[in-house]
């Protein structure tokens, strides 16, 4: 028989009681986390989002109350009233914040019962699929609630900081126009305009620029965004970003605001506040040294360039790569000279998975250098390579040759894999840096055309504007990414504010004037009405929370996430809809075999 809550009022959360509360009559409400029946004594661990308190029922004090309490089961919702008492020192529980006290119950109310959960809430062995199907139970776990407390602190700190710097929080539309660039749009059929569609925003990019044109000077939004793309641990189809835009700024102004905001978030999250200014690194340096535009600087292992040593040399694979404008990249790995053949093969396969044709290596041993390259270069050639990269006895030199981007990327991935295998990363350290001077365009060999590296509204560096009608590979952008421990936390740029420059960018991307007007006509019109210089950035809230929480996946910091297929296991969506709804939208579905 369940009880009514009636006029019973909660006096404290379950994680609140300390020795200062001893002697007070308290009322707690929450879920039964666990219980221990010892005959004449019953102990219940009562849980809410703030923690756990031990409740004790004693037959010698109230046998009838004990009998009622023995009906309790895991996850029952109960209210208890009793006296906060001190535990004997020998019974302290150092794991619990409330471990020096307990509540001697004088009343218990059963507010609701519960089925046996499909998994034990604190059982980390339960499959993720099962936990996502019953997400409302998974979210009861204190670890998850800790993550969402952190996420709340992040967004609160962001709002407080930006408000103090004169930013307005302004919402932008969710139903908007499809302007396909990059990821696929999620489309929404318009019932009142059959055959036409809204798109869910991949970002508020155009709208925040329009707000600058409208004279709002400083804008931000905790914005929901949507991208129809293949998922992985650090991607979701719907996500949240801290979206910002400012007028009359250059990159340094954006960096100053963002660094202050990031430091405010670190402080609110209880982390050591990073030193300012954050390190800055040009894109080419990041790729050449670390093989990534989001380098993890918590360990060394910098890449080196051996292109000159192999140019016109006797090893045809590397010589040919250099002759075609490519590069030979190398890593010196301390202690790797004694790796087994299997270890080298595994690293070589890892390189191939990231585009490399293969991995060459030299083992620098006490009295010899072991390498398959010796038959091409000779002993002196091998020694010259070792000297060039500073390899000494016990080291191994790993090398990849090919086009510049592939060589950098593949060896960069090898660098990360070695750090993982050898535990090189200082997990106690946080490294933030700005990667700057990105290329404006990237060439796609499949369709033999250039695409915008970031988006087509990014301003080129002033000195490179003349190259927009020449070699597009030499055009750099006023773009920047904020990198946090090897993950891209956010990216932004100074935007194009002149119609003539925007027209040149569209032309460089192969968009005719008619196509540009069809996709972006409203925005092009706006540019002609006095657009101020402006720029901004968007930082991923989900990723920021994941990294600060030390979580393994974005799903650990999103309340109701999707799995890799894009489906929601809890609600069983996406799902079919009633034919009447489709008829109203003038939509027919077809079956595919």
N, C-alpha and C positions, 0 to 999 in steps of 0.2 A: 504494500500500500504506500503510494507516494504522498509526500507532505506538500502543503502549500507554503510558499515563501512567507506569505502574510506580511507582517510588519518587521520581520527580521532584517536588520541592516548589517552589512559587512563593515567591520571596524578596521581591518588590516588586510593587506595582500599576504599571500602565503610565504613570500620571501622577505617579509618586513620585520619579523619579530627578532629581538635581540635581548641581552640580559637586562637592558634598561626597561623592558616591558614586563619583567617578572612581577607578579602580584596583580597584574591587570586582568580584568575579564575581557576576553576578546571573542569576536565572531569572525570566522574565516569561511570562505566559500570557494569551491573548486572541484577538481576531478581527482578521483582516487588513483594515485600513481602506483601504489603497491600496499599490501597489508600483510601483517604477520600475526597469526592467531596462536597464542601461547597458553590457551586454556583460560586461566583466570585473568589474563591480560590480552588486550588486542591493540596492536600498533598500526596506525594508518599513516601513510605518507600522502598528504594532501597537496595538490599541485595547482598553481595558476601561472600566468605568464611571468610573474615576478620571482618564482622559486617554489620551494617545497618546505613544508613544516610537518613535523611528526606530531600526531595526535595519539593520546593514550587513553584507553578505557579500562577501568579496574573493577573487577567483580566485587571486591570488598567495599568499594565506594558506592556503586550503583549497579546491581546485578541485572536489573531490567533494561537499563541503558546498554549494557554490554551485550545482552542478548539481541537487542535491536541492531546494534552496530555490526554484529557478526553476519548479518545479511548482506554486507557490503561486497562488491566485486570491483574489479579494475574498470576504470573509466566511468563509474557511477558519479553523478553530480550530487554533491552533498553540501550542507551547511552545518558547521559545528560551532558551539559556544562552549567556552571553558576558561580556566585560569591558566595564564602563561606561567610556567614554573621552570626553575633551573634544573638541568640534568646534573647527575653526579659527574664529576670530572672524568671518571673512568669511562663514562658513556658518551662523552663528547663525540660528535661526528664532524671531523675537520673538512669533509667533502662538501657539507651543506653550510651555506651562509647562516642558517638558523640552527646550526648543530649544537649550540650550547643551551638551547631551551627546547621545551615541548609544551603542548597544551593538554592539560588534564580536562577531558571533556565532561560537560554537565548536560549537554543537549546535542542531539543529532537530528537533522532533517534530510530525508531522501528526496531531493528535488527532481531527479530523473534517474532511470536505470540505463543500462547500455548492453548491447550485444557484446559477446567476446570479440575483441578487435581481430582482424585478419592477420595482424602481425603485432609483435610486442613493440611498443613505441620506441623503446631504447635499444632495439635489436638492429644494429647497423648491418647485419647480414641479410636483412629483408631486401628483396630485389627492388630496384628503382621503379620498375613497371608496376609492382604491387603498391608501392608507396604513392606513386602518382595516381593510380586508380582511386585510392582512398586518401587523396591529398589533404582533405580536412582533418584527417587523423595525423598524417605526417606533419602537418603544420603545428600540432600540439607539442611536438618535441621541443624541449628547452633549447636545443642547439639551433633549430630553425627559428624559434622566437627570438633568440639572440641575434640572428642574422637580420631579422626584420626590425628589431630595435636599432641596429646599426644603420640600416637603410633609412629609417626615419630620421636619425641624427644627421645623416649626410644631406638629405634634402632640406631639413630645417636650417642647417648651417649655411647651405647655399643661399636660401631665401634671405636669411638674416644678413649675410655678407653683402649680397648684391643690392639689397634694399639700402644698406648703409652707404653704398657707392652710387646711389642715384638711379638705379635701374627700375623700370616698370615691368611688372609681370603681366603679359598680355597673351591671351589664348588665340590660336590661329585655327582655321577650319580643319576638320577631319575629312569631310567630303569635299574633294577638290578635283582639279583637272589632271588627267593623265599626261605627264611629260616624260615619257620613257627614256631614261638615261641610266645605265648601270643595271641595277637589279630590276626584276619584274615588279610591276605594280599589282596590288590587290585591287580588283575592279568591283564596283558596286552598281548594279543596274538601276537606272532611274525610272521609276514607275510612271512618272508624269511625262517622260520623254522617251517613248519606246525606241529601242535600238541604240540608245546613248547610255554612257556610263560615267559615274564618278570614279575617282581613284582615291584610295587611302594614302596619306602622305608618307613618302619615304623619309622626308624631313620637312620642316617648315621653311626651307631655304628661300624660296621666292617671297613668301609672305614676310619673313623677317627683314628682307631687303626692302620690301615695299613700306614697312614701318619706318625704315630710315628715310626713305623718300618722303614719307608723311611727316617727318620732323620729330619723331619720338626720341631720338638721340641715343638712348640706352634701353635695350629690350632684353628680357629673358623669359624663359618658359621651361617648366618641367614637362617636356613634350612627349606624347605618345607617337611612335613612328612604326611603319609597317613595310616590310620587304619580303617579297615572295622569292626566297632563295633557299638553296640547300642548307640544311642546318648542321651544326656541330656543337661541341661543348660550350663555345663562347658565342653562339648565335641563337637568336629566337626570331620568329616571324613578326612578332610585335615586341617592341622594346621601348625603353624610356631614355631620353637624353636631356642633359642640361643644355639648352639652346640659348645662345647669346649673340647679340649684334650691337655694334657701337658705331657712331658717326665720327668723322674727322679723326681717324686713328691710323697709325702705322703698326706693324707687327709688335714693336716694343710696348706699345700701349696695351695691346691685347694680352701680351705675356704678363705684364705687371698685374692686371686685374685677375687673370686666371691663376697666377701663382699665389696671390693673396687668398683667393677662394679655396684653392686646393689645401693651402696651409690651415685655413679655418676648418676644413673638413677633417684633416688629420687630427687636429686638436679635439674636435668634437667626438671623434671616434676613439680617442684615448691612445693614439699613436704618436710617436715622436715626430715633431713638426720638422719637415725637411728644410735645409738651408736654402736661402735665396741669394742670388738668382739661380734658377735651374740651369744646368749645363745646356749648351746649344751645339748642335752638330749638323753640318751640311749633309744632305742626302747622299752625295757621292762618297763622303768619308764614312758614313754609316755602312753603306754597301761594301766598300772596299775593305774596311776593317772587321766588320761583323757579319757581312752577308745578309743584312736585313735592314729595312727602314724602320724597324722597331727593336733596336738592339737591347739585349739584356746585359747590363753593365755590372751585375753583381758578381761577375767573375771575369778574368782576363781573357787569355786565349785569343789574341787578335790575329786576324789573317794578314798575310803578306803577299806581295806581288812578285812572281818569278817570270813574268812575261819576257823580259829582256834576256834572261838566261836561256830560254828555249827558242827565241826567235831565230829562224834560219838554222836551227840546230839539228842534230842527228835523230832526235825522237820525233817521228813524223806527225803523230797525233797532236802533240802540243805545238809543234812548229806550224802546222796547218791552221790551228785555232788562232794563233797570234797573227799569222799572215792575213786572216780574214777579219782582223780587227777585234778578235776576242782576247781572252786573258788566261793566264795560268795563276791560280791562287793556291796558297799554301798555309798550313797550320803546323806549328811546332807543339807537340804534345809531350809534356814532361812525363817520364816514366813509362811511356808506351812502347819502348824498344823491346820490352819483354812480353808484349801481348802475344797471344797464340794466333795461329793462322785463322782459326775460327772467328776470333774477335775482329781481325782485319776484314774478313769476308762479310761479317755482319755490318760493320761500318760502311763497307763498300756497297752493300745492297741498300743501305739507308740512303747513300748518296744517289744511287740510281733511281730510287723512288722519287727523288726530287729533281730529276732531269739530267743528272750527270751521266756521261757515257761510261765512266768507270772511275776508280780511285787508285792513284799511284802512291807508293809510300817508300820511305827509306827508314830502316832500323839502324840507329847509330849505336853500335856495340863497342866494347872495350878495344878489340883489335881488328874490327872489320865493320864495313857498312853493308847491310843486306838489302838488296833492292832488285826488282826485275828490270829497272832502268839501267843497271850497270852495263848490260850488253850493248846499250845504245850510247851511253855517255862515257863509259869507262870509269875507272876508280877516281881519276882526277876530276872528272865532271861531277861525280857524286859529292866529292869533298868540297867542290866549289859551291854547290847548292847548300850544303850544311853550313858553310861559312857565311853565305849570303843571308841565311835566315837565323843564324845564331844558334844552330842545333849543336848540342854537346852529348857526350856519352850518356846513354839511358833514354835519350829523346827519340821520337819518331817524327818524320816530316810527312804530312799527308798533303797530296796535291790533286787538284782537279783543273782540267783545261776545257775550254769551249767558248761559246759567246760570253761576253762580259757578264750579262745579267744572270745567265744560267750558272756560270762558274761561281759567282758570288753567292747566289741563293743556295745552291747545293752544298757548298762548303759551309755556309752559314748554318744550314740545318745539321750538318755533321758536327759543327761546333756545339750546338745545343744538345745533340745526342750524347756527345762525349761528356759534357757537363753533367747531364743526367746520370750517366753510368758511373762517373768518377766522383759524384757528389761535390762538384766544384762550386756550386752556387751558395752564396752566403744568404740563407733564408731569413736571417735576422736583420738584413739590411734592405732599405728601400732606395731605389735609384729612379730619379725622374730626370727627363731631359726633353728638350725640344729638338725635333728633326726639322730642318729648314731647307730652303732652296731646292724644293722638289722640281723635277721636270714638269713642264706644263702639259705635255702629251705623252702617251705611250702608244707604240706601234703594235698592231695586231697583224701577224703574218697571214692568218687564215683568210681575212677579207681585205688585206693589203690597204689598210687605212689607219689613220691616227684617231685615238679617242682621248678625251680629257682624262688626265691622271686623277684629278679630284672631281670637279664638275665644271661645266662650261661657263660659269660665272666668276671663276677665279681670275684675278688680275695677274697678267704677266709682269715680271720684273721690268722696270722702265727701260733699262738698257737693251732688253731683248725684244721689245715690241716690233722693231724693224725686221726681225727674223720670222715674223708671222707669215710673211710672203716668201720665205726662203726655206732654210733647213729647220723644220719644226723640232727636231731632236735637240736643238741647242737652245730652245726657249725654256727659261726657268719661270717658276710661278712664285707669287707671294703667298705661298702655302706653307703650313706648318702643322705638325702632329705632336701631341704630347704623349710621351711614352713612359709607362710606369712598369718597371720590372719586366721588360720584354713584351709588354702588351700595349697595344695602341689604346690609350685612354680617351683620346679625342682628336679631332682634326678640324682645321679651319683655314681661313685665308682672308686676305684683303680682296674685296670684290671689285668687279669692273663697274665703274660709275659713268663711263662715257659710251654713248651709243656707237660711235665710230669704232672704238676698240672692240666692243661686243660683236659688231658685225664682222670684224676681221676674224674673231675666234670662231664664229659660226661657219665662216667660209673655210677656215683651216680644217674644221671638222667635217667638211663636205656637205654642210647643210645649205640648201639654196635659200634665197631670201624668202621664197614662198613657204618652204618648210619651216624656217625659223619663225615666220609670222604665225603659221598654223599652230605651232607648239607653244610659242612664248609671246604671242602678239600683245597680250595685256601688259606683260612685263616690259617689252620693248617700248610700248607707248609711255609707260611710267618713267622710263629712263630719260625721256625727252622733256620732262617737266621739272628739271632742276634737281638732279640727284647728287647728294653730298658724297665725298669719299667715305667709305665705310668698310668694316670688316668684322669678323666674329669667329665663333668656334662652336662646336657641339661636342660634349663629353658624355660618354655612356654611363648612366647611373647604375645600370645593372652590373657592368664590368667593374666600375669603381667599388661597388659594394662587395662584389665577389673577391676582388683582390685584397681589400681591407679585412674582409672576414676570413681570408685564407681558405675559401671554398674552392671546390674542384670544378664546379660547373655553374653557369648562369642560372640553371634550374634551382640551385640552392638559395637564390636570393630573389626569385620571382615567385609570387604567391601561387599562381596557377599557370604553370608553364606548359609548353608543347614539347612533344618528343621529336626525334629526328625526322619522322615522316610528316611533321606538322600537325599531328592530331593531338587532341586532348583526351587522355585516357579516362579522366573522371567524368566528363560530360558526354563522351563518345561523339565528339565533333571533329571534323565536319561530318554532317549527316544529310540525308535526303530531306527535302521539304515537300509540303503538300502541293499537289498539282494546281490547286486554286491559286496559290501564291505565284507559281510560275506563269500561270495564265495572266494574272494581273500585270506581270512584268513583261509580257509578250515574249517569253523565253521557252524554247523547246529543248529538251535534252536528247542526245543520241547515245546509243550503246556502242561501245567499242569492243571488238572481239579480242 
